[in-house]
Amino acid sequence: MDRMLTRFRQADDRLFYRINGSKELHRSFFGYVTHLGGARLTVSSILILFIFAQYYTGIKETVILAMVSLFVSHILMTVVKKGVKRIRPYMTLPNAIIHGYEFKDHSFPSGHSTAVFSITIPFMINYPVTMLVLFPLSSLVAYSRVVLGVHYPSDVLAGAFLAFATTMMVLLFT
C-alpha cells in the first residue's frame, strides 16, 4: 500500500512540474482565469442567477441546485482540508513556481475547483448543451490552480469530484 501511495505521489509531483513550468504568458492568462473559481465571483454569479431565475423560472430549480451544491460542497471541502492538512506544492517542492497570492491554508482539495464545478455541474446535468462551454471553462479554472503553483493535480481532481458527488447527493435528497 505504501508503495502504491509513493508512486501516486511521484506521478502527482511529475505532473505538477510539467503543468507548473509553463511560460510566463500562460501564467498571466491563468492568473485571470483562476478568479472564476474564487469566492467573490462564484457567490456573486450564483446570486445574480438566482435573481435572474425569479423572472425566468425555467432555470430556477437548476440555480437552487447549484446554490445548495456550492454551499454544501464548501462545508465538506473545508472539513476535508482541515482533516487532510496537505501542504501546498510551492511550500514543499523545490523549484515550484508560485505566481500570485501565497495561500497559507492547506491544499487538498482545491476550493476554487470545488466551487466552480459545484455551480456548473447542475447546469451541465440539466442542460447538456452547456457542457460544451462550462466543462472547458471549469477545467481551465482547475488547471490554473496548478499552473499558478498553489495546488497539485490531485487537489483539483478531488475538488471536481467533491463538487460532482455533492451535486449528486443533493439531487438524490431533493
CYANA upper distance limits for C-alpha pairs under 8 A (distance plus 0.5 A):
  1 MET  CA      5 LEU  CA      6.82
  2 ASP  CA      6 THR  CA      6.58
  3 ARG  CA      7 ARG  CA      6.69
  4 MET  CA      8 PHE  CA      6.68
  5 LEU  CA      9 ARG  CA      6.58
  6 THR  CA     10 GLN  CA      6.64
  7 ARG  CA     11 ALA  CA      6.65
  8 PHE  CA     12 ASP  CA      6.60
  9 ARG  CA     13 ASP  CA      6.62
 10 GLN  CA     14 ARG  CA      6.66
 11 ALA  CA     15 LEU  CA      6.64
 12 ASP  CA     16 PHE  CA      6.55
 12 ASP  CA    152 TYR  CA      7.15
 12 ASP  CA    153 PRO  CA      6.74
 12 ASP  CA    154 SER  CA      7.07
 13 ASP  CA     17 TYR  CA      6.77
 13 ASP  CA    152 TYR  CA      7.72
 14 ARG  CA     18 ARG  CA      6.79
 15 LEU  CA     19 ILE  CA      6.74
 15 LEU  CA    153 PRO  CA      7.44
 16 PHE  CA     20 ASN  CA      6.21
 16 PHE  CA    146 VAL  CA      6.95
 16 PHE  CA    152 TYR  CA      6.23
 16 PHE  CA    153 PRO  CA      6.59
 17 TYR  CA     21 GLY  CA      6.20
 17 TYR  CA     96 ALA  CA      7.48
 18 ARG  CA     22 SER  CA      7.90
 19 ILE  CA    146 VAL  CA      6.96
 19 ILE  CA    147 VAL  CA      6.03
 20 ASN  CA     96 ALA  CA      7.51
 20 ASN  CA     97 ILE  CA      6.99
 20 ASN  CA    146 VAL  CA      6.34
 20 ASN  CA    147 VAL  CA      4.72
 20 ASN  CA    148 LEU  CA      7.00
 20 ASN  CA    149 GLY  CA      6.42
 21 GLY  CA     96 ALA  CA      8.27
 21 GLY  CA     97 ILE  CA      7.52
 21 GLY  CA    147 VAL  CA      7.77
 22 SER  CA     26 HIS  CA      6.80
 22 SER  CA     27 ARG  CA      7.44
 22 SER  CA    147 VAL  CA      7.38
 23 LYS  CA     27 ARG  CA      7.02
 24 GLU  CA     28 SER  CA      6.69
 25 LEU  CA     29 PHE  CA      6.84
 26 HIS  CA     30 PHE  CA      6.59
 26 HIS  CA    147 VAL  CA      8.50
 27 ARG  CA     31 GLY  CA      6.36
 27 ARG  CA     99 HIS  CA      7.57
 27 ARG  CA    144 SER  CA      8.39
 27 ARG  CA    147 VAL  CA      6.85
 27 ARG  CA    148 LEU  CA      6.86
 28 SER  CA     32 TYR  CA      7.39
 29 PHE  CA     33 VAL  CA      6.96
 30 PHE  CA     34 THR  CA      6.33
 30 PHE  CA    140 LEU  CA      8.37
 30 PHE  CA    141 VAL  CA      8.17
 30 PHE  CA    144 SER  CA      5.53
 30 PHE  CA    147 VAL  CA      7.66
 30 PHE  CA    148 LEU  CA      7.81
 31 GLY  CA     35 HIS  CA      7.88
 31 GLY  CA     99 HIS  CA      8.11
 31 GLY  CA    100 GLY  CA      7.71
 31 GLY  CA    144 SER  CA      7.65
 31 GLY  CA    148 LEU  CA      7.58
 32 TYR  CA     36 LEU  CA      8.35
 33 VAL  CA    140 LEU  CA      7.56
 33 VAL  CA    141 VAL  CA      6.34
 33 VAL  CA    144 SER  CA      7.33
 34 THR  CA     38 GLY  CA      7.57
 34 THR  CA    112 HIS  CA      8.06
 34 THR  CA    140 LEU  CA      8.32
 34 THR  CA    141 VAL  CA      5.44
 34 THR  CA    142 ALA  CA      8.08
 34 THR  CA    144 SER  CA      6.07
 34 THR  CA    145 ARG  CA      7.11
 35 HIS  CA     41 LEU  CA      7.47
 35 HIS  CA    141 VAL  CA      8.23
 36 LEU  CA     41 LEU  CA      6.45
 36 LEU  CA     42 THR  CA      7.32
 36 LEU  CA    116 VAL  CA      7.61
 36 LEU  CA    141 VAL  CA      7.12
 37 GLY  CA     41 LEU  CA      7.30
 37 GLY  CA     42 THR  CA      6.55
 37 GLY  CA    111 GLY  CA      8.40
 37 GLY  CA    112 HIS  CA      4.86
 37 GLY  CA    113 SER  CA      6.82
 37 GLY  CA    115 ALA  CA      6.35
 37 GLY  CA    116 VAL  CA      5.32
 37 GLY  CA    138 SER  CA      8.43
 37 GLY  CA    141 VAL  CA      6.74
 38 GLY  CA     42 THR  CA      6.56
 38 GLY  CA    111 GLY  CA      8.48
 38 GLY  CA    112 HIS  CA      6.00
 38 GLY  CA    115 ALA  CA      7.91
 38 GLY  CA    116 VAL  CA      8.46
 39 ALA  CA     43 VAL  CA      6.31
 39 ALA  CA    112 HIS  CA      8.16
 39 ALA  CA    115 ALA  CA      8.10
 40 ARG  CA     44 SER  CA      6.48
 41 LEU  CA     45 SER  CA      6.35
 42 THR  CA     46 ILE  CA      6.68
 42 THR  CA    115 ALA  CA      7.24
 42 THR  CA    116 VAL  CA      7.22
 42 THR  CA    119 ILE  CA      8.01
 43 VAL  CA     47 LEU  CA      6.68
 44 SER  CA     48 ILE  CA      6.64
 45 SER  CA     49 LEU  CA      6.57
 46 ILE  CA     50 PHE  CA      6.56
 46 ILE  CA     63 VAL  CA      7.62
 46 ILE  CA     66 ALA  CA      8.01
 46 ILE  CA     67 MET  CA      6.96
 46 ILE  CA    119 ILE  CA      7.93
 47 LEU  CA     51 ILE  CA      6.84
 48 ILE  CA     52 PHE  CA      6.61
 49 LEU  CA     53 ALA  CA      6.42
 49 LEU  CA     63 VAL  CA      7.08
 50 PHE  CA     54 GLN  CA      7.15
 50 PHE  CA     60 LYS  CA      7.58
 50 PHE  CA     63 VAL  CA      6.61
 50 PHE  CA     64 ILE  CA      7.86
 51 ILE  CA     55 TYR  CA      8.01
 52 PHE  CA     56 TYR  CA      6.84
 53 ALA  CA     57 THR  CA      5.65
 53 ALA  CA     58 GLY  CA      7.85
 53 ALA  CA     59 ILE  CA      6.36
 53 ALA  CA     60 LYS  CA      5.39
 53 ALA  CA     63 VAL  CA      7.75
 54 GLN  CA     60 LYS  CA      7.54
 56 TYR  CA     60 LYS  CA      7.76
 57 THR  CA     61 GLU  CA      8.48
 59 ILE  CA     63 VAL  CA      6.67
 60 LYS  CA     64 ILE  CA      6.67
 61 GLU  CA     65 LEU  CA      6.60
 62 THR  CA     66 ALA  CA      6.63
 62 THR  CA    122 PRO  CA      6.48
 62 THR  CA    123 PHE  CA      6.81
 62 THR  CA    126 ASN  CA      7.48
 63 VAL  CA     67 MET  CA      6.64
 63 VAL  CA    122 PRO  CA      8.30
 63 VAL  CA    123 PHE  CA      8.47
 64 ILE  CA     68 VAL  CA      6.64
 65 LEU  CA     69 SER  CA      6.44
 65 LEU  CA    122 PRO  CA      6.94
 65 LEU  CA    167 THR  CA      7.91
 65 LEU  CA    170 VAL  CA      7.72
 65 LEU  CA    171 LEU  CA      8.00
 66 ALA  CA     70 LEU  CA      6.48
 66 ALA  CA    118 SER  CA      6.69
 66 ALA  CA    119 ILE  CA      5.27
 66 ALA  CA    120 THR  CA      7.81
 66 ALA  CA    121 ILE  CA      8.22
 66 ALA  CA    122 PRO  CA      6.20
 66 ALA  CA    123 PHE  CA      8.28
 66 ALA  CA    167 THR  CA      8.15
 67 MET  CA     71 PHE  CA      6.70
 67 MET  CA    119 ILE  CA      7.56
 68 VAL  CA     72 VAL  CA      6.49
 68 VAL  CA    170 VAL  CA      7.88
 69 SER  CA     73 SER  CA      6.26
 69 SER  CA    118 SER  CA      6.01
 69 SER  CA    119 ILE  CA      7.61
 69 SER  CA    163 ALA  CA      7.64
 69 SER  CA    166 THR  CA      6.44
 69 SER  CA    167 THR  CA      5.79
 69 SER  CA    170 VAL  CA      7.16
 70 LEU  CA     74 HIS  CA      6.49
 70 LEU  CA    114 THR  CA      8.43
 70 LEU  CA    115 ALA  CA      6.42
 70 LEU  CA    118 SER  CA      5.58
 70 LEU  CA    119 ILE  CA      6.71
 70 LEU  CA    163 ALA  CA      8.22
 71 PHE  CA     75 ILE  CA      7.07
 72 VAL  CA     76 LEU  CA      6.79
 72 VAL  CA    166 THR  CA      7.49
 73 SER  CA     77 MET  CA      6.31
 73 SER  CA    114 THR  CA      7.41
 73 SER  CA    115 ALA  CA      8.01
 73 SER  CA    118 SER  CA      7.60
 73 SER  CA    162 LEU  CA      7.24
 73 SER  CA    163 ALA  CA      6.48
 73 SER  CA    166 THR  CA      6.37
 74 HIS  CA     78 THR  CA      6.63
 74 HIS  CA    111 GLY  CA      7.83
 74 HIS  CA    114 THR  CA      7.88
 74 HIS  CA    115 ALA  CA      7.59
 75 ILE  CA     79 VAL  CA      6.84
 76 LEU  CA     80 VAL  CA      6.67
 77 MET  CA     81 LYS  CA      6.49
 77 MET  CA    109 PRO  CA      6.93
 77 MET  CA    110 SER  CA      8.41
 77 MET  CA    111 GLY  CA      7.20
 77 MET  CA    114 THR  CA      7.98
 77 MET  CA    159 GLY  CA      8.11
 77 MET  CA    162 LEU  CA      8.02
 78 THR  CA     82 LYS  CA      6.70
 79 VAL  CA     83 GLY  CA      6.63
 80 VAL  CA     84 VAL  CA      6.39
 80 VAL  CA    108 PHE  CA      7.85
 80 VAL  CA    109 PRO  CA      7.70
 81 LYS  CA     85 LYS  CA      6.22
 81 LYS  CA     86 ARG  CA      7.98
 81 LYS  CA    106 HIS  CA      6.47
 81 LYS  CA    107 SER  CA      7.37
 81 LYS  CA    108 PHE  CA      5.93
 81 LYS  CA    109 PRO  CA      6.72
 82 LYS  CA    106 HIS  CA      7.80
 84 VAL  CA    108 PHE  CA      7.33
 85 LYS  CA    106 HIS  CA      5.83
 85 LYS  CA    107 SER  CA      7.85
 85 LYS  CA    108 PHE  CA      7.60
 86 ARG  CA    106 HIS  CA      5.83
 86 ARG  CA    107 SER  CA      6.06
 86 ARG  CA    108 PHE  CA      6.23
 87 ILE  CA     91 MET  CA      7.26
 87 ILE  CA     92 THR  CA      7.40
 87 ILE  CA    105 ASP  CA      8.40
 87 ILE  CA    106 HIS  CA      5.89
 87 ILE  CA    107 SER  CA      6.52
 88 ARG  CA     92 THR  CA      7.24
 88 ARG  CA    105 ASP  CA      8.47
 88 ARG  CA    106 HIS  CA      6.62
 88 ARG  CA    107 SER  CA      5.59
 88 ARG  CA    150 VAL  CA      6.35
 88 ARG  CA    151 HIS  CA      6.56
 88 ARG  CA    152 TYR  CA      8.10
 89 PRO  CA     93 LEU  CA      5.97
 89 PRO  CA     96 ALA  CA      7.41
 89 PRO  CA    149 GLY  CA      7.00
 89 PRO  CA    150 VAL  CA      6.69
 89 PRO  CA    151 HIS  CA      6.60
 89 PRO  CA    152 TYR  CA      6.84
 90 TYR  CA     94 PRO  CA      8.06
 90 TYR  CA     95 ASN  CA      8.43
 90 TYR  CA     96 ALA  CA      5.58
 90 TYR  CA     97 ILE  CA      7.02
 90 TYR  CA     98 ILE  CA      6.56
 90 TYR  CA    149 GLY  CA      6.26
 90 TYR  CA    150 VAL  CA      6.86
 96 ALA  CA    149 GLY  CA      6.94
 97 ILE  CA    148 LEU  CA      7.56
 97 ILE  CA    149 GLY  CA      6.10
 98 ILE  CA    102 GLU  CA      7.80
 98 ILE  CA    148 LEU  CA      6.11
 98 ILE  CA    149 GLY  CA      5.22
 98 ILE  CA    150 VAL  CA      7.34
 99 HIS  CA    148 LEU  CA      5.44
 99 HIS  CA    149 GLY  CA      7.10
100 GLY  CA    148 LEU  CA      7.58
102 GLU  CA    150 VAL  CA      7.99
103 PHE  CA    150 VAL  CA      7.75
107 SER  CA    150 VAL  CA      7.67
107 SER  CA    151 HIS  CA      6.33
107 SER  CA    152 TYR  CA      8.25
107 SER  CA    155 ASP  CA      7.09
108 PHE  CA    151 HIS  CA      8.19
108 PHE  CA    154 SER  CA      8.49
108 PHE  CA    155 ASP  CA      5.41
108 PHE  CA    156 VAL  CA      8.48
108 PHE  CA    158 ALA  CA      7.99
108 PHE  CA    159 GLY  CA      8.38
109 PRO  CA    114 THR  CA      8.16
109 PRO  CA    154 SER  CA      8.40
109 PRO  CA    155 ASP  CA      5.02
109 PRO  CA    156 VAL  CA      6.84
109 PRO  CA    157 LEU  CA      8.43
109 PRO  CA    158 ALA  CA      5.95
109 PRO  CA    159 GLY  CA      5.48
110 SER  CA    114 THR  CA      6.67
110 SER  CA    142 ALA  CA      8.44
110 SER  CA    145 ARG  CA      8.45
110 SER  CA    151 HIS  CA      7.32
110 SER  CA    155 ASP  CA      5.69
110 SER  CA    156 VAL  CA      5.55
110 SER  CA    158 ALA  CA      7.66
110 SER  CA    159 GLY  CA      5.52
111 GLY  CA    115 ALA  CA      6.51
111 GLY  CA    159 GLY  CA      7.00
112 HIS  CA    116 VAL  CA      6.66
112 HIS  CA    141 VAL  CA      7.80
112 HIS  CA    142 ALA  CA      7.54
112 HIS  CA    145 ARG  CA      8.36
112 HIS  CA    159 GLY  CA      8.25
113 SER  CA    117 PHE  CA      6.54
113 SER  CA    138 SER  CA      7.79
113 SER  CA    141 VAL  CA      7.08
113 SER  CA    142 ALA  CA      5.48
113 SER  CA    156 VAL  CA      6.13
113 SER  CA    157 LEU  CA      8.36
113 SER  CA    159 GLY  CA      5.61
113 SER  CA    160 ALA  CA      6.14
114 THR  CA    118 SER  CA      6.39
114 THR  CA    156 VAL  CA      8.22
114 THR  CA    159 GLY  CA      4.73
114 THR  CA    160 ALA  CA      5.77
114 THR  CA    161 PHE  CA      8.29
114 THR  CA    162 LEU  CA      6.91
114 THR  CA    163 ALA  CA      5.64
115 ALA  CA    119 ILE  CA      6.96
115 ALA  CA    163 ALA  CA      7.69
116 VAL  CA    120 THR  CA      6.72
116 VAL  CA    138 SER  CA      6.40
116 VAL  CA    141 VAL  CA      8.07
117 PHE  CA    121 ILE  CA      6.03
117 PHE  CA    138 SER  CA      6.57
117 PHE  CA    159 GLY  CA      8.49
117 PHE  CA    160 ALA  CA      6.27
117 PHE  CA    163 ALA  CA      6.14
117 PHE  CA    164 PHE  CA      7.69
118 SER  CA    122 PRO  CA      7.76
118 SER  CA    160 ALA  CA      8.34
118 SER  CA    163 ALA  CA      5.16
118 SER  CA    164 PHE  CA      7.36
118 SER  CA    166 THR  CA      8.19
118 SER  CA    167 THR  CA      7.28
119 ILE  CA    123 PHE  CA      7.97
120 THR  CA    124 MET  CA      6.70
120 THR  CA    134 LEU  CA      6.64
120 THR  CA    135 PHE  CA      8.08
120 THR  CA    138 SER  CA      7.88
121 ILE  CA    125 ILE  CA      6.57
121 ILE  CA    163 ALA  CA      8.20
121 ILE  CA    164 PHE  CA      7.22
121 ILE  CA    167 THR  CA      7.78
122 PRO  CA    126 ASN  CA      6.66
122 PRO  CA    167 THR  CA      7.33
123 PHE  CA    127 TYR  CA      5.94
123 PHE  CA    128 PRO  CA      7.88
123 PHE  CA    130 THR  CA      7.29
123 PHE  CA    131 MET  CA      8.39
124 MET  CA    128 PRO  CA      5.36
124 MET  CA    129 VAL  CA      7.67
124 MET  CA    130 THR  CA      6.04
124 MET  CA    131 MET  CA      5.47
124 MET  CA    134 LEU  CA      7.64
124 MET  CA    135 PHE  CA      8.32
127 TYR  CA    131 MET  CA      8.18
130 THR  CA    134 LEU  CA      6.35
131 MET  CA    135 PHE  CA      5.67
131 MET  CA    136 PRO  CA      8.34
132 LEU  CA    136 PRO  CA      7.53
133 VAL  CA    137 LEU  CA      6.68
134 LEU  CA    138 SER  CA      6.43
135 PHE  CA    139 SER  CA      6.46
136 PRO  CA    140 LEU  CA      6.56
137 LEU  CA    141 VAL  CA      7.01
138 SER  CA    142 ALA  CA      6.90
139 SER  CA    143 TYR  CA      6.50
140 LEU  CA    144 SER  CA      6.43
141 VAL  CA    145 ARG  CA      7.21
142 ALA  CA    146 VAL  CA      7.80
142 ALA  CA    156 VAL  CA      5.98
142 ALA  CA    157 LEU  CA      8.35
143 TYR  CA    147 VAL  CA      6.89
143 TYR  CA    153 PRO  CA      8.27
143 TYR  CA    156 VAL  CA      7.98
144 SER  CA    148 LEU  CA      6.48
145 ARG  CA    149 GLY  CA      6.94
145 ARG  CA    150 VAL  CA      6.23
145 ARG  CA    151 HIS  CA      6.05
145 ARG  CA    156 VAL  CA      7.94
146 VAL  CA    150 VAL  CA      6.53
146 VAL  CA    151 HIS  CA      5.47
146 VAL  CA    152 TYR  CA      6.34
146 VAL  CA    153 PRO  CA      6.76
146 VAL  CA    156 VAL  CA      8.43
151 HIS  CA    155 ASP  CA      6.39
151 HIS  CA    156 VAL  CA      7.43
152 TYR  CA    156 VAL  CA      7.44
153 PRO  CA    157 LEU  CA      6.87
154 SER  CA    158 ALA  CA      6.45
155 ASP  CA    159 GLY  CA      6.72
156 VAL  CA    160 ALA  CA      6.74
157 LEU  CA    161 PHE  CA      6.60
158 ALA  CA    162 LEU  CA      6.45
159 GLY  CA    163 ALA  CA      6.74
160 ALA  CA    164 PHE  CA      6.74
161 PHE  CA    165 ALA  CA      6.51
162 LEU  CA    166 THR  CA      6.46
163 ALA  CA    167 THR  CA      6.61
164 PHE  CA    168 MET  CA      6.71
165 ALA  CA    169 MET  CA      6.59
166 THR  CA    170 VAL  CA      6.59
167 THR  CA    171 LEU  CA      6.61
168 MET  CA    172 LEU  CA      6.57
169 MET  CA    173 PHE  CA      6.77
170 VAL  CA    174 THR  CA      6.58
